[in-house]
């Protein structure tokens, strides 16, 4: 599954266009490597996403084409959330 679509379906980022923009600005790493919005994700990949002053690290647990809001959090595990001051 494409990185931008996964971020939207898992609700880590609300809109696919925003997910694409964040990825293409070099703010997302997959397994430590800078990723583009078209990067193909697999289960057990680790994502590092930079949101302004916050860095979120998550592990991909599941992939589905669509999901309900209450099930979206089951698609990933938060490894760490660091706020830079």
VENLIN-V652155 format. One record per pair of residues at least 12 apart in sequence whose C-alpha atoms are under 6 Angstrom apart, sorted by sequence separation. I is the first residue (numbers start at 0). J is the second residue. D is the distance in Angstrom with one decimal. If there is no record, write none. Layout:
I,J,D
I,J,D
This chain:
3,15,5.7
23,35,5.3
45,57,5.7
22,35,5.2
45,58,4.5
61,74,4.6
22,36,5.2
44,58,5.8
60,74,5.1
3,18,5.1
30,45,5.1
43,58,5.9
44,59,5.5
60,75,4.9
3,19,5.3
29,45,5.7
43,59,5.0
59,75,4.7
19,36,5.0
29,46,4.7
42,59,5.2
43,60,6.0
58,75,5.4
28,46,5.7
42,60,5.5
58,76,5.1
28,47,5.0
57,76,5.4
27,47,5.6
57,77,4.4
27,48,4.6
57,78,5.2
26,48,5.9
56,78,5.3
26,49,5.2
56,79,5.1
55,80,4.6
54,80,5.8
54,81,5.2
53,81,5.6
53,82,4.4
52,82,5.7
53,83,6.0
52,83,5.1
3,36,5.0
2,36,5.3
2,37,6.0
1,37,5.2
2,38,5.5
1,38,5.6
1,39,4.8
0,39,5.4
0,40,5.5
9,71,4.8
